[in-house]
Amino acid sequence: KRKVAFLMSGGDSCGMNASIRAIVRVAIAKGCDAYAVYEGYQGLVTGNELIKKMEWNDVAGILSTGGTAIGTARCKEFRERSGRLKACYNLVSLGIDSLIVNGGDGSLTGADIFRSEWNGLLQELVDSGKITADLAKRHQHLSIVGMVGSIDNDMVGTEMTIGANTSLHRIVEAIDSISSTASSHQRAFIIEVMGRHCGWLALMASLATGADWLFIPEAPPAETWEEDMCDVLKKHRQLGKRKVIIVVSEGALDRNNQPIKCEKIKDVLSKKLNYDTRVTTLGHVQRGGFPTAFDRILATLQGSKAVEEVLSSSENKPSPLIAYNENKITCVPLMEAVQMTLAVAKAVEAKDFKRAFELRDPDFRA
Ligand code: ATP
């Protein structure tokens, strides 16, 4: 019987539970045993009660809940070979040779390193007498399948990551709530949203709420942004708009690579326009709550695909990343997607936006 383990790693996102449920139930339906690894890579390193065989009913009732029912964590030990050696031992002792990792680029890089070292780790365990040569032989290949749970939607190779749609809804709900009070009092609100180096959440939230002005990392404003922004806001007010909504992505920078701070924007509005201005940082509400139908469906279909990929994996096949492109669940090469994601972040940092957009849309995606 094939034994498939899975873990959630890095920041949590809504829909991770739907992926857990799908992996467990599809694995069972296909005649496999499914093992949940609790607390991300820490569970793999610690083993024992942190790696638990899951039954059908263990995942009942989690489809509609946010966060992750098996925890997620960052684990220093797994970054070291000694930690990965313990992880290898824990998996092999349970007869597990497949691992589905749902996380960000760091988690997926860790998974790839684990796979590339696998034979060396097995040999070390044999040499130190921890496992028999026969057991090592039966576990010669470690299948790795990646999934991306991230609210930022910043992974190259997939149009949507699990949780991004829900976070966008949370942000839009919050801006709608702010909008009504902003209109009543004729106030300006500056709203900081998450996204790290990626402006996707801020850009989409601005479109969905009709924001007046937007700051994202991928498009630093002109040197004259203070005057430009004030001119636009004045025009909007002259046309009868009572509220002002400005959305700021947390990673937004100006042309001199300085962070664009909400307080600075507030000063500009207060001093130049005399607007009654408030700053709202949405923070972790963006990560919580119930997942949208889209994220539940995406995570369910991707979880199911991840199990299928485990079952069709082979030693010579590169590890796949389960993606979503052109309304279909697809697979892209895991490490190429991770490397391109890091390259995009570097291009944005270097203000080479043309290159960043090219890299964002690689040939391998379709
Ligand atoms: P998020 O996008 O939410 O930050 P992430 O997966 O990029 O997710 P990281 O903190 O980079 O988050 O990585 C999560 C965990 O993955 C780390 O704590 C570590 O256990 C493992 N990991 C990350 N990078 C490596 C690496 N180079 N080698 C081994 N393990 C790694």
Residues whose N, C-alpha, C, O or C-beta is under 5 A from the ligand:
A	BS01	ATP	S9 G10 G11 Y41 A73 R74 C75 K76 F78 R79 G103 G104 D105 G106 S107 L108 T109 G110 I113
